[in-house]
Amino acid sequence: MPDTQKIPLDALADDVLALLTGPHNTPGAAGTAFVSDGTDPGWQALSQTIAASLGTTENDYAIAGVSIFASVRTILAVTPTTSFKLTGIATTNWQAGKELVIQNVSDPLAAGARMILIERVSASSAAANRFSHAPFGMPLILMPGDEARFRFDGTNLVLTGGTRPASLLAWFDLVNDTNVNASGQGGGTGASIGELEATTDQAGNPVPVASIAAGTTTTGFACFGTHPASHRAGNGALLSLCRVKVNQLSTAAQEFRLLAGFHDLGAGTLVDMIGWKYDRLASTAWRTCCIANSVETVNTVTGLTAAAADFIYLGSFVNGDGSRAEFFYSVDGLTWTFFATAITTNIPATSARAFGHGVAIQKSAGTTSVVAYVNFIGARLQQLRGT
């Protein structure tokens, strides 16, 4: 009987593992390597990583060198040159079941930190192959170090997971019975943070809100948000997002300003800020603003006029070292716009320039209380990947 060579089981296992997880000679675009990611030894066995530097709105973005096959997971590693929005991916001939991972690989602690906003089935995408994710009209925001995973269903890219919750509502405070009075400051007679109320947006949809009333004192104010010294810039990437409603417009007889974002008005005087403000004395339009130790840089968003009884989403993003602030907004929560002008001066980024976060209203004339509504507020600090 001929001798039979015996192969140790552990060596055989190593050989099988090498076949499953080692490099594969799969044809691809020049400079693109197809390797197993080791997370799914079955159907989704191969992955490719494609790097891109993007800095403008990408509508129906065509990924150069992407594999169309369901058996290959494509990882799009994006280094944003400015914060931008992504509305769709060109998926011509893609197989249903194909997975796409989008990564924001900018450094959360550096000047180059930027955010990526992914719209939800937005009408601003000219193509049918849109992203499908979180309900309630919320965007998907990838901070530096974040990633989002999608599966192509034949038409849309459907969110399946990521390093952050699928919906901003998972980490932003939607007004409800338990948190409406969790944090608030006011000054002057009758200034108040209201109980849960119901109102409607411009489309007639019901919206739960907290009311903030400035009271009857000429300089009265009210703030719904965090402690006025709970944040600072220059310590990692910062994100703010609020949804607010100007219940009535400011007038000469009843003058007021409305702030949304990072600010310290809760301490009684506005000294530091990064965010948005409506101040009729300066403009009837919303303006972006940075104030450091009472020195201000402000820009008017032409055409974005404050409208009585209309909700608006207002967002701010600050890079890792606090040297650049970018601003974005939406009226309907579906189509989003980045304001073209970033602010690079008077950003409160030193350890001495702390501020809070939220929505505030402050009077400067008149003795009739003025009111604004807050649907949600939220802020996030990103210092390390996945934090």
N, C-alpha and C positions, 0 to 999 in steps of 0.2 A: 504494500500500500504506500503510495507516494507520500512524502512528507508534506504536511500542510502548514503554511506560515500563519502564525497567530498574531493578530493585531490587538494590542491593549485597547480596552473600551474607552479609556480616557483619551487616547490618541485619536481614535475614530471620532469621538465627540468633537474634538478640536478641529478635525478636518471638516466635519459637517458645519460647525459654527463658522468656519472661515468661508465656506461657500455661501452661507446665508448672509453674513455681515461684511464680508470683504469687498474690495473694489470690484466693479463690474465693467466690462468693456462694452457698455451700451453706447451706440452712436449718439452724439448730442452736438450742441453748438460749440464752436471753438471756445476753449477756455472753460467749458462747463463740465464738471465732474458729476457722474451719477454714482452715488454710493447709498448703501442701506443706512437708515438712521438708527437702526437697532431697536426701534420701538414697536414695530409691527412686522413680525417675520412672515406674515401671510400675504394677503393681497397687496397691501401697500408696502412693498419691499424696498423700493428704490426712492431716493430723493435727489434733487438737484438744488443747488443754491446759486442764485443769480443776484449780483449786487447792482444797485442803482442809486444815483444821486438825483433827487427830484426836488423842485422848489416852486413849481407852479401847479395850478389846478390840473388834475389829470382826469380827463373824461374819456372812457373807453380806452384805457391805457394798454398798449401792446407791449408785452414783456418779450424782449429780444431773447431768442434761444430757448423759449419755454417748450417743454414737452407737452404734447396734447393728450398723452395717454393717461388713463385712470390709474395705471400701475405705478406712475411716477408722481411723487409729491414734490411740488415746486415751492421752494422757499425764496421769497423775494425780500432780500435784506436791503432796506432803504436807509440811506443817510440823507435826511432832508437838508437842503441848503437854506430853506425858509420853511416855516410851518405852512402846510398846504392841505387841500382836501382831495380825496380820491372818490370818484363817483361810479366807476365801472372799470372792468378789465376786459380787454378783447379776448373772447373765448371761441373764436372761429375754429371749428372742427374739434374742440375739446370733447373728450369723452365724459359722459355723466359719471359721477363718482370720483372724479379727479379732485385732489386736495391741493389747496393753495394756502401757504402760511405767509403772512405779511409781518415783517419785523421792523421796528424802529430801532436802528442800531446807533443812534447818536448818543453821546455821553451825557448822562443827566446832570453831572457836576460841572460841565464845561460851557464855554461861551457858545459852542456849536449845538447845544441842546435845542431841539425843535419838536413839535408835535405833528401828528398826522390825524386828520379828521376824516372818517369814512362815513359817508352819507348812507341813510337807510332807504333803499328803494326810491331814490330821489328823482324827481322830475327833471332835475338839471343834468341827468345823464341822457345823452342822445341815444344811447344803445339800450337794448332790452336786457343785456347782461349786467344787471345791477347787483349791489350787495343787499342781502336780506338779513336783518338782525333785529335787535331790541325793539320792543313795542313802545308806545307812548311818544313817538316822534323824536326820540333821543338819538343823538349821534353816537358813534363809536369813536373814542379818542384814544390813540396810541401815544402814550408818553414815552420818553427815551427809555429803552430797555424792554418795552412791552411788545407783545406779539398777539396776532389774532389768526385763528385757523378757520378756513372755509372749505366747504365741499360744493362742487358744481353739480347742480341738479338738472342740467340740460338747458336752463335759462338763466337762473340767478346763482350767485355765490352765497350760500347759506352759512351763517356763522355756526360753528360747532364747538368753539372753545377758545381759550387764550390765557394769558397770564393775569388778566383782570376780568372782573365780572362782565357778562355780556351787555348789561345795561348800566348806564350811569346811575340809574335809580338804586342800584345796589350799594353805591357809596356816596350818593348825594342825598340830602335830607329833603324828601318830599314832605310838604306840610301835612301833618296829621294830628290826631288828638294827643299823641304821646310826646311830640317834640315841639309843638307850636309855641309853647312858653318856656322851652328849655333854655333859651338864651335871648336876652333882650335888654336894651338900655333906652332910657328916655329922659328928656329934660324939659321942664315947663309944665304949666297947669294943663291937665288933661292929656298929656302925651302918653301913648299906650301902645302895647303890642297886643293885637286883638286875638280873640279866640278863633277857632276854626270857623271859616265861613265858606260859602259856595258862591261862585260867580261864573260867568261864561266868557269864553274867549271870542275873538273876532269871527270865528266860524260857527259860533253858537254852542260850542261844546262846554259841558260843565267842568269847572276847574276848582279844586280845593285850594284855599288860600289862607294866609295869615294877613291881617291888616296892620299897617303901621301908621299911626296917627301922630302928627306933630303937636297937637294940642292948641290951646288958645294964646299961649305966650308968643309974643312977636318973634322970638328967636328959638322957639321950641323945636325939639327934634325927637326922633325915635329910630332905633336900630334893631333889626332882627338879624342876629348872627353870633359870631364868636366873641370872646374877650378882645378888647381893642389892642392888646399886645401879644397876640397868640401866634403870629407869623412874622417872617422877614424874608427878604429876597437875598440872593447870593449864597444860599445854603443848599442848592439843588434846584431842579426845575419845578416851577410853581404853576398850578392850573386853577382857574376860577371859572365857575359857570353859574348863572342865576337866571331865573325866569320871573320877570316883574311886569306889573301893570300900572301905568300912570292913570290913576282914576279920574283926575281932572288936570287941566293944564295950568301952569303957573300964570299969574296975572300981576299987574302992578299993585293991585289992591291986596292980593294974597300971594305974595312972592315966596317961592321955595325952590330948593334944589333936591334932586334925587340921585343917590350914589349907588353903584352896584359893582362889587368886586372886593379888592383888598383896600381897607381904609381904617383910620383910627378915630372916626367921628364919635364913636361910643364913649370916648374919654371926654367929650364935650367940645373939643376944637379940632378941626381938620388940619393935621400937620403932615401926614404921610398917606400916600394913596397910589394904587395901581389899578385902574379899572375904567368904568364908564360913568358919565354924569350927564344929567339933564339940568341945565341952568339957563332959564329963559333970558336972563339979563345979558348973557353972552351969546346965546344962539337958541333957536327953536329946534335945532337938530341935536341928536345924541353926539357926544364928544368923547374921545379917548383921552386919558389923563394919567400922568405920573407926577407925584409931588414928593419931594424929599426935603424935610425940614422947612416946609412952607414955601419952597421954590417950585414952580409949576412948569411942566411942558404939556401942552394940550393941542389936540387936533380935532377939527370938526369933520364928521362923517357926512359929507354933503349928500342930501337926498334922504337920509335916514331921520326924518322928522318925527319928533315925539308926538304921539297921537293919543288923545284921551280915550280911555277904556280899551286900549289895545295892549295885549301881552307882547313881550319881546324877549328873546333869549340873548344874553350878553355874556361873552366869554373873554378871558384874558389869559395869556401864557407868558411866563418869564423864563428866560434861559437859566442855565445852571449857576453862572457867576453874577447874575443880576445886572447884566449890561445891556439887555435888550428885552423889550416888552412888545408882544404882538396881540392883536385883538380880532375877534370874530363874532358873528352875530347871525340870527335867523328870526324871521317873523313867524313861520309856520312849523319850525322844528324839523323840516324835511330838507329844504334847500338852505345851505349855509354859505356865508361870504366871509372871507378874510379881508379886513381893511388893509389897503395897500401900504399904508405908512406905519412902520414900526416906530417905537420911541426908544431912544438910546441915551437920553439925558434925564436927570432928576428922578432916577429910579431909587427908592429907599432901600439900599442894599448893604448897609453896614450894620453891625450888631447893635448899634444904638438906635436904629430906625425900625422899631417893631410896629406892627399894625395888626388889625383884626380882619375879619371877612364877613361879608353879608350885604344886606340892602339897608339903606338909611334915607330918611327924609328930614329936611331941616328948613324951617321958615326963616325969612329975613324981613318980612313985612306982613301986616295984617293980624287980626285976632280971631279969625275963623280957622278951625282945625282943618288941615288938609291931609288926605289919606292916599296911601299907595298899597298895592296888593303884592304879596310874594307867594309864588307857587312852589319854588324850591331854591335852595342855595347849596353850593358845594365847592370845596377846595381840596386840592391834593398836592402834596410835596413828594417829588421823586428824587431820591438820593442815590439809590443803587438799583440795579436791575431787579424788577419785580417787587420793589418796595412801595 
